[in-house]
């Protein structure tokens, strides 16, 4: 599946999306879209789509954004993985159980 989001977003939980969180970081630091986009080696239209929740950043872009904002990569990567999982599986039977199984299988570092 591509990183393009679909109408599945309507059923998402109330937690802030990765894109909204990135936008909040950018605005809080009074950074123009073009500066953040350049730091992640993408064009402004792509970053805008990420901030609006229409796309997810790639793994490489996620690492670049974490470095640019001086955030632990685990914070941004985990948000990206969780959002991708939800976008792909939120309407599937057993998604809550699958998430619990993942939680049980993955030990914190």
Legacy VTK file of the C-alpha trace (Angstrom):
# vtk DataFile Version 3.0
C-alpha trace
ASCII
DATASET POLYDATA
POINTS 109 float
0.000 0.000 0.000
1.248 3.498 -0.740
1.602 6.077 1.993
-1.411 7.914 0.584
-4.221 8.216 3.109
-7.826 7.512 2.220
-11.266 8.116 3.650
-10.414 5.628 6.381
-9.227 8.639 8.391
-12.793 9.389 9.502
-12.719 6.543 12.025
-9.450 7.571 13.658
-9.180 8.213 17.349
-9.032 11.696 18.814
-5.240 11.615 19.164
-3.298 14.115 17.102
-2.145 12.790 13.754
1.523 12.699 12.833
0.981 15.468 10.292
-0.834 17.716 12.757
1.909 17.115 15.307
4.598 18.040 12.749
2.682 21.162 11.766
2.390 22.174 15.402
6.176 21.749 15.833
6.863 23.796 12.713
4.507 26.609 13.646
5.675 26.734 17.263
9.199 27.335 15.946
7.946 29.847 13.357
9.527 27.908 10.504
8.369 28.219 6.914
7.160 25.085 5.168
9.964 25.364 2.585
12.710 25.223 5.238
11.382 22.073 6.899
10.663 20.452 3.536
14.210 21.137 2.343
15.638 19.607 5.525
13.711 16.396 4.786
14.590 16.433 1.060
11.012 16.862 -0.146
9.085 19.619 -1.842
6.712 21.902 0.035
3.632 20.338 -1.553
4.610 16.928 -0.187
5.208 18.278 3.333
1.914 20.148 3.158
0.127 16.880 2.296
1.837 15.203 5.262
0.771 18.011 7.600
-2.804 17.802 6.301
-2.874 14.039 6.840
-3.104 13.134 3.153
0.254 11.327 3.121
2.750 9.803 5.520
6.467 10.544 5.352
8.780 7.777 4.262
11.112 6.203 6.788
13.992 8.302 5.402
11.941 11.495 5.586
10.887 10.604 9.134
14.546 10.289 10.184
15.367 13.609 8.524
12.443 15.351 10.243
13.457 13.928 13.628
17.013 15.174 13.101
15.822 18.601 11.956
13.512 19.061 14.959
16.126 17.466 17.283
13.691 14.784 18.421
14.461 11.192 19.345
13.927 9.140 16.179
11.854 6.671 18.207
9.240 9.371 18.907
8.631 10.202 15.272
9.130 6.677 13.938
6.660 5.196 16.407
4.039 7.810 15.489
4.558 7.026 11.796
4.335 3.254 12.292
1.232 3.530 14.481
-0.525 5.835 12.048
0.342 3.597 9.093
-0.955 0.545 10.977
-4.208 2.316 11.834
-4.715 3.599 8.303
-4.229 0.130 6.874
-6.113 -1.886 9.500
-8.512 0.243 11.526
-11.590 -1.213 9.834
-10.362 -4.795 10.098
-11.859 -7.259 12.514
-9.452 -7.921 15.348
-7.410 -4.732 15.041
-7.515 -4.065 18.801
-6.434 -7.638 19.505
-3.665 -7.351 16.911
-2.404 -4.171 18.564
-2.420 -5.926 21.946
-0.485 -8.860 20.497
2.091 -6.480 19.065
2.389 -4.759 22.431
2.935 -8.069 24.164
5.477 -9.235 21.566
7.582 -6.078 21.490
9.640 -5.429 24.568
10.639 -1.799 25.313
14.327 -1.012 24.866
LINES 1 110
109 0 1 2 3 4 5 6 7 8 9 10 11 12 13 14 15 16 17 18 19 20 21 22 23 24 25 26 27 28 29 30 31 32 33 34 35 36 37 38 39 40 41 42 43 44 45 46 47 48 49 50 51 52 53 54 55 56 57 58 59 60 61 62 63 64 65 66 67 68 69 70 71 72 73 74 75 76 77 78 79 80 81 82 83 84 85 86 87 88 89 90 91 92 93 94 95 96 97 98 99 100 101 102 103 104 105 106 107 108
